Every structure is written in C-alpha cells, then in structure tokens.
Amino acid sequence: MIFLEHDRLIFSFPEVHENATCHIELMRTLRIPDDGKDYPLPPGLGRFPLRYVDDFAHRLPESWLTRGGVMFPMYQSEALWIRLYGTFISTRETYYPFAVKIATGKINAVTGEAWADGISEAPQDYVVIPKQPWLDGYTVEKGFIRQFVAMPLGSGYSAEEQITGEAEHGGIQIIAYPMKREVFEERFPEVKDSDIRVRSKMKSPKAMGTERAPAMGLAPGGRMKQEIYIDPYGIDDWDTGKFSRCFIAIANSLVWRSITGENPPTMPPTAEEYTRMDLPWFDYYDDAPALNGADTLKGLKSVAELGAENGDAPLPENQSVTPGNIIAIRKDLKENQVREEKW
C-alpha cells in the first residue's frame, strides 16, 4: 500500500514485516548550470506539494485518472531530486531495506531502458534503500548524473522523447520491493539492549481537462557528481512478489492554481544567486562500489545542448558558477558525534 502524508509517499508492507516501510519525497532545489562542468550537490529547498489526482478529477485529463497516483507542480526548467529513506529499527540497528526502481516518462533513470515491472541485476536497474539516500538525475557515467529538469512534454527535450520519439507518459514512475522477511531477520538479527547504539540517522544534507493540465516531462540537465551504488545484497533477497508502484504526474506550475486552487511554490533561486550569497553546496562520498553509467542515458543530449541545436535558449540564468562553500556530509557518524580530521 502507498499512503500520502505531509507531501511524502509512504510505501508500507505490513504483510511482509511490521517495519517494512520506506519514504520517498520529491525535493525542490536550484538548477545547476548546464554548461558541461561537473558540480557538487545543490541544496534542498523543501518538498514539492503532492496531491491525489482523484481529488481534482473534473479538471484533469482522463489519462491522468486512469493511471491513478499523485501529482505536483514544476516550472519549466525547474530541477528536482528524489529523497529515499526507510524506517530505522533500533533493536536491529538498521533501516528496513528496499529495492526501488525509478523512471521518468517510463524510461528507467538508471539504465535508460523502457519501463517494466520487476527488477534486474544485469544491468542493475534499481537503487537500494538505505544505501542510496537520494537520486538527482540520470546515470550517465560512473560517479556522475545529469540533473532532472522539467520541460513541457511534447517539446522534444525529455529523456522519454529523445529515446522513444514519443511524448506519451511524462511524469515519474516508482516501484518499491521490500527485502524478504526471512532474509532481513537473518542479515540483521536483534541486538541486546546493552549493545544498542542509536546511530546517526542519515540526515539529508539538502534538508537544511487536458488543456488545463499541460503535462511536464523530465529531461537531462547539468552534470553532477553522484554515485549510484551497487546492490550490497543480492537479487534473490528482494520479495518481488510484494510491491507497490506509483505514477506521479507533473503539472506546469503556471496552471497549478487553476487545477487545485492553491498557489504553487515560488520560483527557486538561480545557481548564480545562491552561490553569490556564499550558501553551501555539498560533497558526499561513499567508497562503496558504484554502477557504471548507461550508454543510452550517456547518449542523451542535455537541455542546453539540444536547445543550441534547435536555435532555442530553453534555460534562463544558465551562467557557470564556482561553488566556494562546499560542505562534506557527515557520513556514518553516530548521533552527536564530532568529526575528527587532520589539522
């Protein structure tokens, strides 16, 4: 089952295990320049508002209602990242693990392949919670992604349109599989009360009618440093007989109020404005093995590249920046632990 609470999707599998729950949030952020340079992690600017499509059925296309799920607003050329986290179980000192497959326009964001239920290990077409705390874009090569950037469906920029030649689906698709109960209990046995240490939770560094609902798709934007980690468990550890999946439609922010009666979020700052104020960017590194990029995704043209070919300028405020205030993320530290380094 999937629940929507406080603008976050909660995937819950009580039939597998009482703690088999994971959370997925769509986070606002600034769009990094699409200039061929590699950038560190940008900040989080709060969650996008998520709404049930059924609540606005009389104002939405029939195709949106057929797919069910939820929707949220984005401005053209706005960026997002997807936050992934599970439920921490103190008696086992771990989060309940999940395999999660993510697509945009029904194109897998890790492999570039067409959507299909189920998961594959060769090539690995999913990410693992809690190993993968977030996903900011398409896996174009080992250690690098291209940021998710919203563009009107039908404009030709989306990954879906570049790969399939069609502008049919748009939006984001997510399917989650819990770890098998018996595997979880064997891998993560309960610890004695005296041995329990409350580990530092992975705090997000970034946490600090058809005409009336023009659909948006996601396209590859600027390059960012980000590893997509190899499954540390195994394909047989996942309960592929138990899953939930959600279609997340994207509405243009300019018509969000006419659909919902609510104002959309304000425009995020530009990368230049953010950097000029010396606000922090982030650097996260884990020496765990990472996936190679997908050739299909590496071959996509970024929004700026495709715009230049078409004689368009689809990305306003796209000038390069040099982030100077880069904060290393506190990884694998315990609650309230002070980091000790060379000095």
N, C-alpha and C positions, 0 to 999 in steps of 0.2 A: 504494500500500500504506500501511496505517496500523500503526504499532507503538506499544506502551505501554512506556515506560521511566521509572522513577522518578516515577510519578504524572503523567507528561506524555504527551500524544498527539503522535506524530511522523508527519506526512504526508510521504511521500517518493515522488518521481517520477524515478528514475534513467533511465527511458526517455526523458524529456524533456531532462534535464540532470543532470550529476553533482552539482550543488549545489542542485537543486530540492527543498528540504526546508524545511518550516515546523513550528513547535512551538505547541501550544495547551495551556494549563494552566487549571484551574479553581481560583480563589483564594478562600480564606476572608477574610472581612472583617467589620467591625461593620456593623450595620444602621443607616442614618441615620434620623432621626426622620421619620415620615410625617405631617407637620404643615403642609404647604403652603409651607414655606420652601424656599429653594434652598441646597444645601450644597456645599462643596468635596469633593475626592476623599478618601475614607476610606483607611486604610492596608490593606496586605496582611498577612494573618496566617498565611501558609503555604498550601501546596497541599492541596486535598482528596485523600484517598486514592482512587485509581481501581483497580477490579478488573475482570477479564474476567467477563462473565455466565456464560460456559461453565464456569468453574471451580466454580460453585455451582448447576449446572443442577437438581439434585434439590431445591433449596429455592426455586426461582423460578417465577413463572407462565410458562406456555407462550408467552404473547405476548412476554415479555422475550427468550426464547431465539430466537424467530422473527426478531426484529429484530437479534440479534447485538449487537456493541459492548461497551460497558463500563458500569459503574455506580459510584455513590458515595453517601455518606450526607449528609443535611442534616436539621437540626432544623426543626420548624415555626417559621416567621417568621425563619429564618436567611437571611442575604444572601450573594451571591457576585459575583465579577466574573471575566471571561474574559481571560486574558493571551494576546496574539498576537505571535509574533516569528519571524523567519526565520533563515537561516544567513548569517553575514557572510562575504563573499568579498573578501579583502583585495586581490587582484590587480585587482579591478574597483571597489573601494571602495563596495560596496553590499550589501544583502541581496537574496536572490532573491525577487522579488515574487510575491504570491499574491492571488487574489480568493477571499474566504471568505464564505459565506452561513451565517447563524446563526439558528436558530429555537428556540422553546420550545413544546412541545405542537403542533409542526408549524405554528406561526404565526411568520412572519418578524419578527425583533426590530427590523428597520429600517423595514419598510413596513407591517407588520400584515396582510400577505396570507397566504393559505394556502400551505403548502409546495409547491414544485415544483422538480425538478432544473433545472439551467441557471441563467444569470444574466441580469438585465435592466438596461438603462441608464436606462429611463424608466418608472417611477421606478427609481433605482439601489437594488438590493435586496441589496447585499453591501458588505463593507468590504475595504480593501486593506492587506495586509502589505507593507512595514513602516510605511506612513503611519498606520495605526490601531493603536496599541500595546495597546489594551485596549477592552473593551466592558463597561460596568457595568449596562446595563439597556435598556429600550425607548425608542426615539427618539420622544419626544412632541412636541418642537418644536425649532427650530434652536438649538443650543447647550445643550440640556437633555435629560436622560433620566430615566426613573423606574427606580429600582434593582430588580434581580432579587431577589425574596423568595420563599422556599419556602413553599408551602401545600399541604395534603393535596388530592390530586386527587379531585374529587367534592364539594368544599366550596363550589365556585362562585366562588372568588377568582381562579383562574388566568386569564391572558390567553386561553388556549385556550377555557376555558369561557365567558368573557364575550363572545367573538367568535363562537364556533360553537354555543354552547349545549350542547356535549358535553364529557365528561371521558374522552376516549378514549386519548390518547397520553402526555401529560405529558413529563417529561424535557427534554433538549436535543438538537437535531439540528444537525450541522455538515457542510458540504461544501466542499472546497477545490479550486481550479483554479490550476495554475501558469501563469506567463507563458510564451508560446511561446518556444522556444529562440532562433529567429532574431530575434525582437523583442528579447529580453533582450540578446543579443550586440550588436545594433545600438545599443540605447539605452545600454548600459553596457560600452563597449569596455575591454579590458585597458589598464592604465596601466603606464608604465615603472617599474622597480624604484625609481629615484631619486625618482619622483614619489609613491610610495606613502606615504600618511599613515594611520596607524591612527586612525580616527575613534572618537569616544566611542560605545561601544555604548549603545543605549537601555536604560539601567538602569531597571528598574521602580521607580518611586518608592514603590511599595507593597511592594517586596520586602523592604524592610527587614523452595413452594406459595403462591398469591396472598395468603392471609391472613398469611403470614409475611413478605411484602414489600410492605406498603402503599405504593403509588406516590405520588410527590410531583410537583406541577407548580410552575411559576414564575409569580408574579403581580407587578403593578407596585406598588412601594413608594414611598419618599420621592423627592423631586426632587433632582437633582444636576447641576452644571454639567459638561457634556461634549459636545464636538463630534464628529459622525460625518462624516468627511471625504469629499469628492467624489473619485471615482477620478481620479488625476492622469494616467492613461494613456489608455486607450480600450477599449471593449468588445471590439474586434477583436484586442486584444493578448493576450487570455487564451486558453489552449488548452482550450476547452470539451469537446474530445474526450477529455481526460485528467482524471479527477477521482477522488477518494475521499471517501466520506461515512461518518459515524459516528453511531449512535444512543447517547446517553448517558442511561441510566435513573437516576432519583433514588430512593433508598430512605430511608425515615424512619430517622433515627439511632437511634431507640429500639429498632429491631429489627435493626440492623446486626450486632450481635454474634451474634444467633441465626442470621443468614444466613452470616456469614463466620468467626465465632469470634474476631473482632478487636473491640477497643473502638473506638467512634467517637471523633473528636476531641472535646475538651471544648467546652463552650459558650463562644462568643466573648464578650468584654466588651460591655457596652452602650455606646451613644454617650455617655451621661452619665458613666459610669465613666471612659471613655477621655479625654474632654475635661477632666474634673476633675483628672486627673493631668497635664494640660498636654502630652499627647503630640501629635505632629504630624499635621496634615491636609496635603493637598497641592493645589497650584494648577498646572495645566498648560494652556498656551495656545499654539496654533499659528495663525498668521494665514492658513493655507491655507483655501480655500473649503469650507464645510461644508454638509451636506444640511439641507433643511427637515425638520421632523418630519412624521410620517404622521398624517393625520386620524383614521384608525382607531385608532391607538395613543393619540393625544391624547384620544380619547373614552372610553378605559378608565377605570374608577374604581379608585382606589388601594385597597390592602387596608384602610386605616383608614376611607376614605370608605364602602366597601361594608359594612364591619363596623358602622359607625354606622347605616347604613340598616337593617341586619338586627338591630340591638339587641345586637350582639356586640362584644367587645373582643379582636380576634384578635392584636393586637400588644402584648405586655407591654413595660414600660420604654420607652414611646414619647414621653417628655417632650422638649421642644425643648432644644437646646443652642446655645451660641455659641462655635464654634471660635476660639480666640485664637492658636494656634500653627500658622500656615499657611506651609508651605514652598513656594517657587516651584521648579518642577522644572527641572533642568539640561537644557535642550534645545539640541541642535545644538552642543554643546561638544566639543572634542577630548579625548582621554584625558588626564587630569590637568590640564586647563586650568582656570585660576582665573577665575571670572566677575568682570568689572569693571562696576560700575554707578555711578550718580550718588551723590555724597556730599560 
